[in-house]
Amino acid sequence: MRKENCVKLAKEFLRDKFDGGEYFSDKPSEKEYRYEHSIRVANIGRYIAEKEGLDAEAMAVACLLHDVSYCGTFKDREDYRNHGRYSAKIARPFLKELGFEPDVIEDICYGIAIHVDDKADFDGERTAFALTVGDADNIDRFDAYRIFENLKWVKYD
């Protein structure tokens, strides 16, 4: 049985992971941006889920946790490419603690895992729920800051 306030607990979990994470230790503005991005993605995902008849609470939690692996360290481009798969691994035990049903956990984790490059390191189904995690991320992702961030990454600045 799901705990009450799953979304609130997921926000706290994400904040704790980001606050204790190595990646953001010297990047406070990036940490705040990534947290706020996750909140925006969760709001977008919840809206889509409500309109499409999907589990809105589970979607909000999935979207909140889609980038949780930013609490770790990214050494190279491959780590960035894998951050969805890393995030799914971090999220899975927390989702069990929240009391989500196993099939919902699989849907959430698969959606998180594939949100970057459409690939997971475990079997799953490309359900409307799973695909919505990446859709919500993309809706928020194409803003001025992210365009700048990508240009900086390729040393265009």
MDTraj code that builds the backbone (N, CA, C; nanometers):
import mdtraj as md
import numpy as np

residues = "MET ARG LYS GLU ASN CYS VAL LYS LEU ALA LYS GLU PHE LEU ARG ASP LYS PHE ASP GLY GLY GLU TYR PHE SER ASP LYS PRO SER GLU LYS GLU TYR ARG TYR GLU HIS SER ILE ARG VAL ALA ASN ILE GLY ARG TYR ILE ALA GLU LYS GLU GLY LEU ASP ALA GLU ALA MET ALA VAL ALA CYS LEU LEU HIS ASP VAL SER TYR CYS GLY THR PHE LYS ASP ARG GLU ASP TYR ARG ASN HIS GLY ARG TYR SER ALA LYS ILE ALA ARG PRO PHE LEU LYS GLU LEU GLY PHE GLU PRO ASP VAL ILE GLU ASP ILE CYS TYR GLY ILE ALA ILE HIS VAL ASP ASP LYS ALA ASP PHE ASP GLY GLU ARG THR ALA PHE ALA LEU THR VAL GLY ASP ALA ASP ASN ILE ASP ARG PHE ASP ALA TYR ARG ILE PHE GLU ASN LEU LYS TRP VAL LYS TYR ASP".split()
xyz = np.array([
    [0.0829, -0.1180, 0.0000],
    [0.0000, 0.0000, 0.0000],
    [0.0880, 0.1253, 0.0000],
    [0.0531, 0.2187, -0.0846],
    [0.1314, 0.3414, -0.0952],
    [0.1211, 0.4258, 0.0306],
    [0.2349, 0.4859, 0.0621],
    [0.2351, 0.5819, 0.1716],
    [0.1628, 0.7084, 0.1265],
    [0.1091, 0.7801, 0.2217],
    [0.0513, 0.9100, 0.1895],
    [0.1648, 1.0064, 0.1565],
    [0.1327, 1.1068, 0.0786],
    [0.2297, 1.2122, 0.0466],
    [0.3520, 1.1606, -0.0303],
    [0.3324, 1.0674, -0.1229],
    [0.4438, 1.0126, -0.2012],
    [0.5200, 1.1223, -0.2750],
    [0.4467, 1.2179, -0.3282],
    [0.5120, 1.3254, -0.4034],
    [0.5976, 1.4095, -0.3101],
    [0.5449, 1.4428, -0.1949],
    [0.6213, 1.5210, -0.0966],
    [0.7464, 1.4440, -0.0533],
    [0.7314, 1.3159, -0.0274],
    [0.8452, 1.2331, 0.0132],
    [0.9486, 1.2233, -0.0985],
    [0.9030, 1.2162, -0.2225],
    [0.9960, 1.2102, -0.3368],
    [1.0723, 1.3421, -0.3516],
    [1.0060, 1.4542, -0.3293],
    [1.0745, 1.5845, -0.3336],
    [1.1831, 1.5902, -0.2269],
    [1.1504, 1.5430, -0.1062],
    [1.2480, 1.5422, 0.0030],
    [1.3650, 1.4491, -0.0287],
    [1.3346, 1.3315, -0.0837],
    [1.4382, 1.2357, -0.1220],
    [1.5311, 1.2984, -0.2261],
    [1.4732, 1.3616, -0.3268],
    [1.5525, 1.4249, -0.4323],
    [1.6405, 1.5350, -0.3743],
    [1.5822, 1.6212, -0.2914],
    [1.6590, 1.7311, -0.2300],
    [1.7733, 1.6750, -0.1464],
    [1.7462, 1.5721, -0.0664],
    [1.8511, 1.5112, 0.0162],
    [1.9622, 1.4530, -0.0699],
    [1.9247, 1.3854, -0.1770],
    [2.0259, 1.3266, -0.2668],
    [2.1099, 1.4359, -0.3309],
    [2.0459, 1.5415, -0.3788],
    [2.1193, 1.6510, -0.4421],
    [2.2083, 1.7233, -0.3406],
    [2.1550, 1.7477, -0.2199],
    [2.2332, 1.8180, -0.1173],
    [2.3558, 1.7383, -0.0753],
    [2.3455, 1.6067, -0.0745],
    [2.4579, 1.5232, -0.0332],
    [2.5423, 1.4728, -0.1488],
    [2.5092, 1.5165, -0.2703],
    [2.5753, 1.4618, -0.3876],
    [2.7053, 1.5296, -0.4237],
    [2.7926, 1.4501, -0.4791],
    [2.9244, 1.4985, -0.5191],
    [2.9182, 1.5923, -0.6402],
    [2.8340, 1.5614, -0.7351],
    [2.8292, 1.6389, -0.8597],
    [2.8041, 1.7872, -0.8336],
    [2.7151, 1.8179, -0.7404],
    [2.6763, 1.9557, -0.7154],
    [2.7588, 2.0242, -0.6069],
    [2.8570, 1.9582, -0.5504],
    [2.9289, 2.0145, -0.4360],
    [2.9886, 2.1521, -0.4661],
    [3.0288, 2.1761, -0.5876],
    [3.0838, 2.3075, -0.6238],
    [3.0001, 2.3775, -0.7320],
    [2.8737, 2.3344, -0.7465],
    [2.7865, 2.3906, -0.8493],
    [2.6484, 2.4227, -0.7901],
    [2.6395, 2.5134, -0.6945],
    [2.5097, 2.5384, -0.6296],
    [2.4010, 2.5870, -0.7251],
    [2.4356, 2.6669, -0.8230],
    [2.3315, 2.7155, -0.9155],
    [2.2826, 2.6018, -1.0050],
    [2.3721, 2.5115, -1.0431],
    [2.3293, 2.3955, -1.1220],
    [2.2410, 2.3026, -1.0397],
    [2.2731, 2.2879, -0.9110],
    [2.1913, 2.2038, -0.8234],
    [2.0498, 2.2604, -0.8147],
    [2.0391, 2.3911, -0.7968],
    [1.9071, 2.4523, -0.7861],
    [1.8317, 2.4415, -0.9185],
    [1.9042, 2.4637, -1.0290],
    [1.8394, 2.4502, -1.1597],
    [1.7861, 2.3079, -1.1779],
    [1.8670, 2.2079, -1.1469],
    [1.8275, 2.0678, -1.1686],
    [1.7086, 2.0313, -1.0798],
    [1.7071, 2.0806, -0.9570],
    [1.5947, 2.0540, -0.8679],
    [1.4681, 2.1201, -0.9231],
    [1.4785, 2.2454, -0.9595],
    [1.3619, 2.3164, -1.0140],
    [1.3150, 2.2530, -1.1451],
    [1.4092, 2.2084, -1.2271],
    [1.3759, 2.1373, -1.3512],
    [1.2935, 2.0128, -1.3177],
    [1.3357, 1.9381, -1.2175],
    [1.2641, 1.8165, -1.1777],
    [1.1227, 1.8485, -1.1295],
    [1.1074, 1.9580, -1.0587],
    [0.9745, 2.0010, -1.0136],
    [0.8875, 2.0364, -1.1341],
    [0.9447, 2.1119, -1.2286],
    [0.8682, 2.1490, -1.3490],
    [0.8293, 2.0250, -1.4286],
    [0.9219, 1.9316, -1.4449],
    [0.8937, 1.8085, -1.5189],
    [0.7832, 1.7302, -1.4485],
    [0.7868, 1.7259, -1.3150],
    [0.6824, 1.6556, -1.2390],
    [0.5459, 1.7210, -1.2617],
    [0.5420, 1.8524, -1.2649],
    [0.4149, 1.9222, -1.2892],
    [0.3635, 1.8959, -1.4309],
    [0.4538, 1.8959, -1.5263],
    [0.4159, 1.8671, -1.6653],
    [0.3668, 1.7224, -1.6759],
    [0.4428, 1.6292, -1.6173],
    [0.4055, 1.4879, -1.6212],
    [0.2718, 1.4623, -1.5546],
    [0.2488, 1.5249, -1.4399],
    [0.1206, 1.5088, -1.3696],
    [0.0054, 1.5591, -1.4569],
    [0.0242, 1.6734, -1.5204],
    [-0.0796, 1.7304, -1.6065],
    [-0.1133, 1.6343, -1.7216],
    [-0.0088, 1.5835, -1.7875],
    [-0.0299, 1.4893, -1.8979],
    [-0.1023, 1.3642, -1.8467],
    [-0.0555, 1.3109, -1.7342],
    [-0.1153, 1.1887, -1.6777],
    [-0.2633, 1.2098, -1.6462],
    [-0.2957, 1.3237, -1.5878],
    [-0.4364, 1.3515, -1.5558],
    [-0.5212, 1.3554, -1.6827],
    [-0.4704, 1.4187, -1.7862],
    [-0.5457, 1.4305, -1.9115],
    [-0.5569, 1.2977, -1.9858],
    [-0.4588, 1.2095, -1.9672],
    [-0.4552, 1.0825, -2.0396],
    [-0.5072, 0.9647, -1.9574],
    [-0.5497, 0.9903, -1.8354],
    [-0.6029, 0.8830, -1.7522],
    [-0.4961, 0.7908, -1.6955],
    [-0.3746, 0.8419, -1.6786],
    [-0.2657, 0.7645, -1.6195],
    [-0.2583, 0.7948, -1.4701],
    [-0.1790, 0.7208, -1.3985],
    [-0.1606, 0.7401, -1.2550],
    [-0.0797, 0.8680, -1.2335],
    [-0.1483, 0.9769, -1.1972],
    [-0.0847, 1.1086, -1.1871],
    [0.0166, 1.1158, -1.0727],
    [-0.0129, 1.0512, -0.9605],
    [0.0807, 1.0533, -0.8480],
    [0.2098, 0.9782, -0.8844],
    [0.1955, 0.8610, -0.9429],
    [0.3132, 0.7836, -0.9842],
    [0.3931, 0.8591, -1.0895],
    [0.3238, 0.9283, -1.1794],
    [0.3934, 1.0058, -1.2823],
    [0.4719, 1.1200, -1.2203],
    [0.4120, 1.1901, -1.1256],
    [0.4832, 1.3001, -1.0602],
    [0.6090, 1.2478, -0.9911],
    [0.5987, 1.1343, -0.9249],
    [0.7145, 1.0748, -0.8579],
    [0.8194, 1.0332, -0.9611],
    [0.7769, 0.9704, -1.0684],
    [0.8709, 0.9292, -1.1747],
    [0.9464, 1.0494, -1.2286],
    [0.8742, 1.1549, -1.2559],
    [0.9364, 1.2745, -1.3128],
    [1.0273, 1.3445, -1.2122],
    [0.9897, 1.3445, -1.0850],
    [1.0776, 1.4021, -0.9830],
    [1.2108, 1.3284, -0.9777],
    [1.2080, 1.1970, -0.9963],
    [1.3283, 1.1149, -0.9791],
    [1.4045, 1.0885, -1.1089],
    [1.3572, 1.1424, -1.2208],
    [1.4189, 1.1085, -1.3494],
    [1.5660, 1.1498, -1.3585],
    [1.6081, 1.2515, -1.2834],
    [1.7476, 1.2971, -1.2861],
    [1.8177, 1.2809, -1.1512],
    [1.7663, 1.1958, -1.0638],
    [1.8229, 1.1822, -0.9294],
    [1.9694, 1.1405, -0.9321],
    [2.0154, 1.0771, -1.0385],
    [2.1552, 1.0319, -1.0439],
    [2.2541, 1.1474, -1.0520],
    [2.2051, 1.2690, -1.0682],
    [2.2946, 1.3848, -1.0618],
    [2.3547, 1.4005, -0.9224],
    [2.3118, 1.3197, -0.8284],
    [2.3730, 1.3197, -0.6952],
    [2.5104, 1.2540, -0.6998],
    [2.5386, 1.1822, -0.8057],
    [2.6666, 1.1115, -0.8185],
    [2.7709, 1.1953, -0.8878],
    [2.8541, 1.1303, -0.9645],
    [2.9620, 1.1963, -1.0376],
    [2.9525, 1.1586, -1.1844],
    [2.9682, 1.2566, -1.2699],
    [2.9731, 1.2322, -1.4140],
    [3.1142, 1.2639, -1.4612],
    [3.1810, 1.1604, -1.5068],
    [3.3191, 1.1772, -1.5501],
    [3.3305, 1.2103, -1.6981],
    [3.2350, 1.1621, -1.7754],
    [3.2441, 1.1800, -1.9195],
    [3.1053, 1.1805, -1.9823],
    [3.1034, 1.1939, -2.1121],
    [2.9785, 1.1993, -2.1878],
    [2.8944, 1.0716, -2.1685],
    [2.9619, 0.9598, -2.1525],
    [2.8928, 0.8322, -2.1338],
    [2.8124, 0.8312, -2.0037],
    [2.8692, 0.8900, -1.8980],
    [2.7958, 0.8988, -1.7719],
    [2.6695, 0.9838, -1.7886],
    [2.6800, 1.0933, -1.8620],
    [2.5607, 1.1755, -1.8873],
    [2.4570, 1.0947, -1.9659],
    [2.5033, 1.0216, -2.0657],
    [2.4127, 0.9411, -2.1478],
    [2.3436, 0.8331, -2.0633],
    [2.4115, 0.7842, -1.9623],
    [2.3578, 0.6777, -1.8772],
    [2.2800, 0.7286, -1.7562],
    [2.2645, 0.8578, -1.7418],
    [2.2072, 0.9090, -1.6167],
    [2.0632, 0.8619, -1.5941],
    [1.9886, 0.8322, -1.6985],
    [1.8543, 0.7773, -1.6804],
    [1.8592, 0.6374, -1.6207],
    [1.9496, 0.5561, -1.6705],
    [1.9643, 0.4204, -1.6182],
    [2.0159, 0.4239, -1.4732],
    [2.1102, 0.5148, -1.4463],
    [2.1597, 0.5296, -1.3094],
    [2.0471, 0.5768, -1.2168],
    [1.9666, 0.6707, -1.2650],
    [1.8562, 0.7230, -1.1837],
    [1.7553, 0.6131, -1.1505],
    [1.7266, 0.5260, -1.2466],
    [1.6326, 0.4162, -1.2217],
    [1.6846, 0.3254, -1.1106],
    [1.8145, 0.3008, -1.1087],
    [1.8739, 0.2155, -1.0044],
    [1.8620, 0.2805, -0.8668],
    [1.8799, 0.4110, -0.8609],
    [1.8684, 0.4822, -0.7337],
    [1.7226, 0.4871, -0.6888],
    [1.6325, 0.5069, -0.7829],
    [1.4902, 0.5234, -0.7514],
    [1.4239, 0.3944, -0.7041],
    [1.4630, 0.2818, -0.7611],
    [1.3913, 0.1553, -0.7359],
    [1.3725, 0.1231, -0.5869],
    [1.4770, 0.1230, -0.5038],
    [1.4541, 0.0894, -0.3619],
    [1.3664, 0.1927, -0.2910],
    [1.3790, 0.3184, -0.3289],
    [1.2955, 0.4224, -0.2686],
    [1.1488, 0.4018, -0.3048],
    [1.1212, 0.3646, -0.4286],
    [0.9837, 0.3390, -0.4729],
    [0.9223, 0.2227, -0.3945],
    [1.0036, 0.1225, -0.3640],
    [0.9558, 0.0104, -0.2813],
    [0.9195, 0.0596, -0.1418],
    [1.0034, 0.1482, -0.0859],
    [0.9745, 0.2055, 0.0463],
    [0.8429, 0.2825, 0.0452],
    [0.8144, 0.3482, -0.0666],
    [0.6906, 0.4260, -0.0779],
    [0.5677, 0.3363, -0.0897],
    [0.5895, 0.2083, -0.1200],
    [0.4790, 0.1144, -0.1256],
    [0.4099, 0.1046, -0.2607],
    [0.4772, 0.1472, -0.3665],
    [0.4190, 0.1302, -0.5001],
    [0.4126, -0.0183, -0.5341],
    [0.3110, -0.0567, -0.6073],
    [0.2967, -0.1948, -0.6542],
    [0.4126, -0.2282, -0.7487],
    [0.4551, -0.3546, -0.7544],
    [0.5681, -0.3934, -0.8401],
    [0.5524, -0.3517, -0.9872],
    [0.4325, -0.3650, -1.0441],
    [0.4147, -0.3272, -1.1850],
    [0.4281, -0.1765, -1.2042],
    [0.3872, -0.0990, -1.1050],
    [0.4014, 0.0469, -1.1131],
    [0.5488, 0.0849, -1.1003],
    [0.6200, 0.0174, -1.0106],
    [0.7640, 0.0419, -0.9956],
    [0.8357, 0.0135, -1.1272],
    [0.7991, -0.0967, -1.1938],
    [0.8627, -0.1298, -1.3221],
    [0.8359, -0.0220, -1.4258],
    [0.7122, 0.0250, -1.4314],
    [0.6757, 0.1303, -1.5275],
    [0.7524, 0.2592, -1.4985],
    [0.7586, 0.2969, -1.3717],
    [0.8316, 0.4182, -1.3330],
    [0.9793, 0.4035, -1.3686],
    [1.0405, 0.2933, -1.3275],
    [1.1840, 0.2740, -1.3522],
    [1.2161, 0.2654, -1.5005],
    [1.1300, 0.1996, -1.5766],
    [1.1557, 0.1902, -1.7203],
    [1.1467, 0.3291, -1.7842],
    [1.0470, 0.4073, -1.7448],
    [1.0345, 0.5430, -1.7969],
    [1.1550, 0.6286, -1.7638],
    [1.2029, 0.6172, -1.6401],
    [1.3219, 0.6917, -1.5995],
    [1.4433, 0.6444, -1.6800],
    [1.4605, 0.5140, -1.6913],
    [1.5776, 0.4575, -1.7595],
    [1.5866, 0.5007, -1.9053],
    [1.4736, 0.5074, -1.9746],
    [1.4771, 0.5363, -2.1191],
    [1.4638, 0.6845, -2.1523],
    [1.4511, 0.7706, -2.0537],
    [1.4199, 0.9101, -2.0851],
    [1.5313, 0.9842, -2.1579],
    [1.6530, 0.9327, -2.1556],
    [1.7643, 1.0011, -2.2208],
    [1.7802, 0.9582, -2.3667],
    [1.7928, 0.8271, -2.3882],
    [1.8263, 0.7788, -2.5223],
    [1.7412, 0.6596, -2.5656],
    [1.6278, 0.6405, -2.4986],
    [1.5331, 0.5359, -2.5356],
    [1.5834, 0.3945, -2.5091],
    [1.6832, 0.3817, -2.4201],
    [1.7397, 0.2501, -2.3910],
    [1.7418, 0.2267, -2.2411],
    [1.7132, 0.1046, -2.2022],
    [1.7222, 0.0642, -2.0621],
    [1.8202, -0.0520, -2.0516],
    [1.8686, -0.0773, -1.9311],
    [1.9576, -0.1914, -1.9089],
    [1.8816, -0.3063, -1.8434],
    [1.7489, -0.3050, -1.8602],
    [1.6625, -0.4141, -1.8145],
    [1.5407, -0.4156, -1.9062],
    [1.4709, -0.5284, -1.9090],
    [1.3530, -0.5405, -1.9938],
    [1.2379, -0.4590, -1.9371],
    [1.1603, -0.4023, -2.0274],
    [1.0433, -0.3260, -1.9870],
    [0.9571, -0.2972, -2.1077],
    [0.8430, -0.2384, -2.0812],
    [0.7503, -0.2058, -2.1894],
    [0.7466, -0.0565, -2.2129],
    [0.7398, -0.0204, -2.3400],
    [0.7286, 0.1196, -2.3792],
    [0.5808, 0.1604, -2.3700],
    [0.5316, 0.1660, -2.2475],
    [0.3922, 0.2032, -2.2249],
    [0.3764, 0.3541, -2.2395],
    [0.2532, 0.3983, -2.2489],
    [0.2264, 0.5425, -2.2523],
    [0.2829, 0.6080, -2.1265],
    [0.2694, 0.5400, -2.0130],
    [0.3239, 0.5937, -1.8881],
    [0.4751, 0.6123, -1.8998],
    [0.5460, 0.5076, -1.9386],
    [0.6923, 0.5133, -1.9457],
    [0.7393, 0.6206, -2.0431],
    [0.6745, 0.6317, -2.1563],
    [0.7141, 0.7303, -2.2565],
    [0.6862, 0.8733, -2.2115],
    [0.5885, 0.8913, -2.1256],
    [0.5526, 1.0252, -2.0805],
    [0.6623, 1.0882, -1.9947],
    [0.7399, 1.0083, -1.9241],
    [0.8494, 1.0629, -1.8437],
    [0.9445, 1.1421, -1.9341],
    [0.9861, 1.0826, -2.0440],
    [1.0747, 1.1517, -2.1380],
    [1.0066, 1.2680, -2.2071],
    [0.8786, 1.2525, -2.2388],
    [0.8054, 1.3625, -2.3023],
    [0.7997, 1.4837, -2.2100],
    [0.7682, 1.4617, -2.0833],
    [0.7612, 1.5723, -1.9873],
    [0.8982, 1.6378, -1.9725],
    [1.0033, 1.5572, -1.9675],
    [1.1393, 1.6109, -1.9583],
    [1.1703, 1.6967, -2.0803],
    [1.1385, 1.6463, -2.1977],
    [1.1685, 1.7215, -2.3200],
    [1.0915, 1.8519, -2.3290],
    [0.9685, 1.8532, -2.2819],
    [0.8906, 1.9766, -2.2861],
    [0.9612, 2.0848, -2.2052],
    [1.0141, 2.0484, -2.0894],
    [1.0850, 2.1475, -2.0085],
    [1.2276, 2.1716, -2.0571],
    [1.2875, 2.0722, -2.1156],
    [1.4310, 2.0758, -2.1474],
    [1.4698, 2.1774, -2.2538],
    [1.3823, 2.2075, -2.3426],
    [1.4202, 2.2954, -2.4525],
    [1.3911, 2.4408, -2.4183],
    [1.4666, 2.4918, -2.3187],
    [1.4566, 2.6316, -2.2813],
    [1.5923, 2.6985, -2.3038],
    [1.5995, 2.8279, -2.2827],
    [1.7219, 2.9035, -2.3115],
    [1.8411, 2.8531, -2.2301],
    [1.8181, 2.8230, -2.1023],
    [1.9275, 2.7764, -2.0191],
    [1.9856, 2.6460, -2.0717],
    [1.8999, 2.5527, -2.1064],
    [1.9479, 2.4231, -2.1533],
    [2.0180, 2.4346, -2.2875],
    [1.9711, 2.5237, -2.3739],
    [2.0405, 2.5449, -2.5008],
    [2.1805, 2.5987, -2.4729],
    [2.1912, 2.6976, -2.3828],
    [2.3212, 2.7504, -2.3432],
    [2.4090, 2.6406, -2.2841],
    [2.3516, 2.5599, -2.1943],
    [2.4257, 2.4519, -2.1291],
    [2.4843, 2.3562, -2.2331],
    [2.4056, 2.3220, -2.3337],
    [2.4537, 2.2312, -2.4384],
    [2.5607, 2.2962, -2.5247],
    [2.5464, 2.4233, -2.5549],
    [2.6499, 2.4942, -2.6314],
    [2.7802, 2.5006, -2.5511],
    [2.7681, 2.5237, -2.4227],
    [2.8863, 2.5269, -2.3360],
    [2.9525, 2.3894, -2.3322],
    [2.8720, 2.2830, -2.3234],
    [2.9252, 2.1459, -2.3183],
    [3.0123, 2.1155, -2.4399],
    [2.9715, 2.1651, -2.5582],
    [3.0494, 2.1402, -2.6793],
    [3.1533, 2.2494, -2.7033],
    [3.1722, 2.3324, -2.5980],
    [3.2743, 2.4394, -2.5984],
    [3.2474, 2.5449, -2.7059],
    [3.1211, 2.5681, -2.7356],
    [3.0840, 2.6713, -2.8315],
    [3.0997, 2.8114, -2.7723],
    [3.0926, 2.8216, -2.6393],
    [3.1050, 2.9517, -2.5746],
    [3.2484, 3.0009, -2.5781],
])
top = md.Topology()
chain = top.add_chain()
for i, resn in enumerate(residues, 1):
    res = top.add_residue(resn, chain, resSeq=i)
    for name in ("N", "CA", "C"):
        top.add_atom(name, md.element.get_by_symbol(name[0]), res)
traj = md.Trajectory(xyz[None], top)
